[in-house]
Amino acid sequence: MQPPSAPDAVVEARGLTKRYRGGQLAVDGLDLAVPRGSVFGFLGPNGSGKTTTIRMLLGLIEPSDGSARLLGEPMPEAARRVLPRVGALIEGPAPYGFLSGRDNLLRLDAADPTADPRTRAARVGEALERVGLTAAARKRAGAYSLGMKQRLGLAAALLRPRELLVLDEPTNGLDPQGMREIRSLVRELADDGTTVFLSSHLLDEIEQVCTHAAVMARGRLLTQGPVAELAAGARGRLAVTTPDTADAARVLKEHGVTDLTVADDRVTGELPAADPPDTADVNAALVRAGVRVRAFGTERASLEDAFVALTGEGFDVAG
């Protein structure tokens, strides 16, 4: 799937490549485009090249080849003009442990020459409230849990209105309730007009919150597009509900269904890609074999199905 045209892209990469000393290829010829106003999921297993790509996009490291543009400007050449309009949380926050959470944000904002000192205290208070850290604002950051530090890093990215928010694994270290709160916050930011670029290795996270996604594996981009289209491109699994699971699995196997799994009274499997049997014929064969079919059909494909179809492997679905 081709990326959208450049005028519609808030983030754009063409042939972006990063090769480290010794020949290690971390990112290989990446073509990427993030539509304005989207919540864009950058999906891939740990070690697939996501963070290296983000660092190149933000001008933190130089690519070995290719080009990147942020908000229509070339990077890293336009970093001084572009980065004040971008909020980012990359590779986990590293606050000053001896300062409180609030004082960390005050110091960070004071170091920004484009920030208005007259609104600093109010903006810091609002950012802490948005990420649920108001009660811990005066606590020393060195005593924060990993999840609290993650929230503090997100608050730092929200100190000012941003056209683009880049989040690298933003729910790392958070409990399920914290993860839900961050997802809700991401949706709110998108509703306010911020484009959100969200890197994650959690399929469930991407599918719940993102409008668009790209799939990375082993340094290469495999596909990109609207999440619904990516999932629709994968075949759903055939599912049979029956008390006769063993007989059902046998019949399905005879009709070429593979990757069979049995859980309670359900049998699911993959229809063959080449010359798949008619599902009505499969259902009839089950009945002829004396299988008591309570339900029969093809499940809707998920983003996980699409990823497995693209890569032949899986990774964390929900952490």
C-alpha positions in Angstrom: 0.0 0.0 0.0 1.4 3.3 -1.1 1.7 6.2 1.5 -0.4 9.3 1.0 0.8 12.2 -1.1 3.3 14.6 0.6 0.8 17.5 1.1 -1.3 15.4 3.3 1.6 14.0 5.4 2.6 15.4 8.7 5.5 12.9 8.9 7.1 11.7 5.7 10.1 9.4 5.0 11.5 8.3 1.7 14.1 5.5 1.5 15.1 6.2 5.2 18.0 3.9 6.1 20.2 3.5 9.2 23.2 1.3 9.1 25.4 1.2 12.2 29.2 0.6 12.3 29.9 -3.0 11.6 27.2 -3.2 8.9 24.2 -3.7 11.2 21.1 -2.5 9.2 18.6 -1.2 11.7 16.2 0.5 9.3 16.1 -0.5 5.6 14.7 1.8 2.9 11.6 3.1 4.8 8.9 4.9 2.9 6.3 6.2 5.4 3.6 8.9 5.5 1.5 9.9 8.5 -1.8 11.7 7.5 -2.7 14.9 9.2 -5.2 14.4 12.0 -4.6 10.7 12.4 -3.7 8.6 15.4 -1.0 6.6 13.6 0.2 3.4 15.1 3.8 2.4 14.4 3.7 -1.3 15.1 6.4 -3.9 15.4 8.1 -6.3 17.9 10.8 -4.9 20.1 14.0 -4.6 18.0 12.2 -4.1 14.7 13.6 -0.6 14.2 10.8 1.6 15.5 12.8 3.7 17.9 15.7 4.2 15.5 13.2 5.4 12.9 11.6 7.9 15.4 15.1 9.2 16.3 15.8 9.9 12.6 12.5 11.5 12.1 13.1 13.9 14.9 16.6 14.7 13.8 18.2 13.1 16.9 20.4 10.8 14.7 21.3 11.2 11.1 20.2 8.6 8.5 22.7 6.7 6.5 20.5 7.3 3.4 17.1 8.6 2.5 15.2 11.7 3.7 12.7 12.7 6.3 10.2 15.6 6.6 8.3 16.7 9.7 5.3 19.2 9.3 6.4 19.7 5.7 10.0 20.7 6.6 13.2 18.7 6.0 14.9 17.1 9.0 17.3 17.6 10.6 17.9 20.8 8.8 14.7 22.5 10.0 14.8 21.1 13.5 15.0 24.5 15.2 11.8 25.6 13.5 9.9 22.3 13.6 10.6 20.8 17.1 8.8 23.5 19.1 5.6 22.4 17.3 6.3 18.7 18.2 5.9 17.0 21.6 7.8 13.7 22.1 8.3 11.0 24.5 11.2 8.8 23.3 12.8 5.7 25.0 11.3 6.5 28.4 11.7 9.7 30.4 14.8 10.5 32.4 13.8 13.1 35.0 16.0 14.6 37.6 15.5 12.3 40.6 16.3 15.0 43.2 13.6 17.3 41.9 9.8 16.9 42.3 7.7 16.1 39.3 6.4 19.7 39.2 9.9 21.1 39.4 11.2 18.8 36.6 8.5 20.3 34.3 9.2 23.9 35.4 12.9 23.4 34.7 12.2 21.8 31.3 9.9 24.5 30.3 12.3 27.2 31.4 14.9 25.7 29.1 12.6 26.2 26.1 13.4 29.6 24.6 10.0 29.6 22.8 7.9 29.0 25.9 6.1 31.9 27.6 7.3 32.2 31.2 4.1 34.1 32.2 1.9 31.0 31.6 4.5 28.4 32.8 3.0 27.5 36.2 -0.5 27.2 34.8 0.7 25.0 31.9 2.7 22.8 34.2 -0.3 22.3 36.5 -2.6 21.5 33.6 -0.1 19.0 32.1 0.2 17.2 35.5 -3.6 17.1 35.8 -4.0 15.6 32.3 -1.8 12.7 33.1 -3.1 12.1 36.6 0.0 13.2 38.6 -1.4 16.2 40.5 -1.4 14.4 43.8 2.3 13.4 43.3 3.4 16.7 41.8 5.6 17.6 44.9 7.0 14.1 45.3 10.6 13.5 44.4 10.8 12.1 40.8 13.4 9.6 42.0 10.7 7.9 44.1 8.3 7.6 41.2 7.4 4.2 39.9 8.1 3.4 36.2 4.5 4.1 35.3 4.6 7.5 37.1 7.8 8.4 35.3 6.1 7.5 32.0 3.3 9.8 32.9 5.7 12.6 33.8 7.4 12.2 30.4 4.0 12.5 28.7 3.2 15.6 30.7 6.5 17.1 29.5 5.3 16.5 25.9 2.0 18.3 26.7 3.4 21.5 28.2 2.4 23.4 25.1 -0.2 22.8 22.3 1.5 20.6 19.7 0.7 20.0 16.0 2.3 16.6 16.3 2.8 14.3 19.3 5.3 11.4 19.0 5.0 8.7 21.6 7.4 5.8 21.9 5.7 3.0 23.9 3.7 5.4 26.0 2.0 2.8 28.1 5.3 1.1 29.2 5.2 0.3 32.9 1.5 1.3 33.3 -1.1 -1.0 34.9 -4.3 -1.7 32.9 -6.2 1.3 34.3 -3.2 3.6 33.5 -3.1 2.2 30.0 -6.8 2.9 29.5 -6.3 6.5 30.7 -3.5 7.1 28.3 -5.6 5.7 25.4 -8.4 8.1 26.4 -5.9 11.0 26.5 -4.6 10.1 23.1 -8.2 10.2 21.7 -8.8 13.6 23.3 -5.7 15.0 21.8 -6.6 13.7 18.4 -10.1 15.2 18.8 -8.4 18.6 19.5 -6.6 18.4 16.2 -3.2 17.0 17.2 -1.7 14.3 15.0 -0.5 11.5 17.2 2.3 9.1 16.1 2.3 6.2 18.6 4.9 3.5 18.5 4.0 0.2 20.2 4.7 -3.5 20.3 1.1 -4.1 21.6 -1.3 -5.1 18.9 -4.3 -4.6 21.2 -3.2 -1.0 22.0 -2.9 0.0 18.3 -6.2 -1.6 17.3 -8.1 0.2 20.1 -6.8 3.7 19.7 -5.4 4.2 16.2 -7.0 5.2 12.9 -4.0 4.3 10.8 -1.0 2.0 11.3 2.2 0.8 9.8 3.8 -2.6 10.4 7.6 -3.0 10.9 9.6 -6.2 11.2 13.4 -6.7 11.1 14.0 -3.1 10.0 11.6 -3.1 7.0 8.2 -1.6 6.6 5.7 -4.3 5.6 2.5 -2.3 5.1 0.7 0.9 6.1 -2.8 2.3 5.9 -6.1 2.7 7.8 -6.4 0.1 10.5 -9.7 -1.2 9.3 -8.2 -1.8 5.8 -5.2 -3.6 7.2 -7.4 -6.0 9.2 -9.8 -6.5 6.3 -6.8 -7.6 4.1 -6.3 -10.6 6.3 -8.5 -13.7 6.2 -10.6 -14.4 9.3 -10.5 -17.8 11.0 -13.2 -20.4 10.5 -14.9 -21.1 13.8 -17.2 -24.0 14.8 -19.1 -24.3 18.0 -19.9 -27.9 18.9 -19.8 -30.4 21.8 -18.0 -32.8 19.3 -14.7 -30.9 19.0 -12.5 -33.9 18.2 -14.7 -35.0 15.3 -15.1 -31.4 14.1 -11.3 -30.9 14.1 -10.9 -34.1 12.1 -13.4 -33.1 9.4 -11.9 -29.6 9.2 -8.4 -31.0 8.7 -9.7 -33.3 5.9 -10.9 -30.2 4.1 -7.6 -28.4 4.3 -8.2 -26.2 7.4 -4.9 -25.7 9.2 -3.6 -24.2 12.5 -6.5 -25.8 14.3 -7.1 -24.8 17.9 -9.7 -26.2 20.4 -10.9 -24.2 23.3 -13.9 -25.5 25.3 -16.6 -26.1 22.7 -15.0 -24.1 19.9 -12.7 -25.2 17.1 -11.0 -22.6 14.9 -8.6 -22.8 12.0 -7.2 -21.2 8.9 -8.8 -21.8 5.5 -6.1 -22.6 2.8 -5.2 -19.5 0.8 -5.0 -21.4 -2.4 -8.3 -23.0 -3.6 -10.2 -22.7 -0.3 -13.2 -25.0 0.1 -16.7 -23.6 0.0 -17.7 -23.0 3.7 -21.2 -24.3 3.0 -19.6 -27.6 1.8 -17.5 -27.7 5.0 -20.6 -27.2 7.2 -22.4 -29.9 5.3 -19.5 -32.3 5.8 -19.6 -31.7 9.5 -23.3 -32.5 9.7 -22.8 -35.7 7.6 -20.1 -36.8 10.0 -22.5 -36.5 12.9 -21.0 -33.3 14.4 -23.6 -31.3 16.3 -22.9 -27.8 14.9 -24.2 -25.1 17.3 -22.6 -22.2 15.4 -20.5 -22.0 12.2 -18.9 -19.0 10.4 -15.8 -16.9 9.7 -14.6 -14.6 12.4 -13.7 -11.0 11.6 -10.0 -10.7 11.0 -8.0 -8.7 13.6 -4.9 -6.6 13.3 -3.1 -9.6 14.9 -4.3 -11.8 12.0 -3.0 -9.2 9.5 0.4 -9.1 11.3 0.8 -12.9 11.4 -0.2 -13.1 7.7 2.4 -10.5 6.8 5.3 -11.8 8.9 4.5 -15.4 9.7 5.1 -14.7 13.3 3.3 -13.1 16.3 4.2 -10.9 19.2 2.6 -9.4 22.3 -1.1 -8.8 21.8 -1.9 -7.1 25.1 1.4 -7.1 27.0 
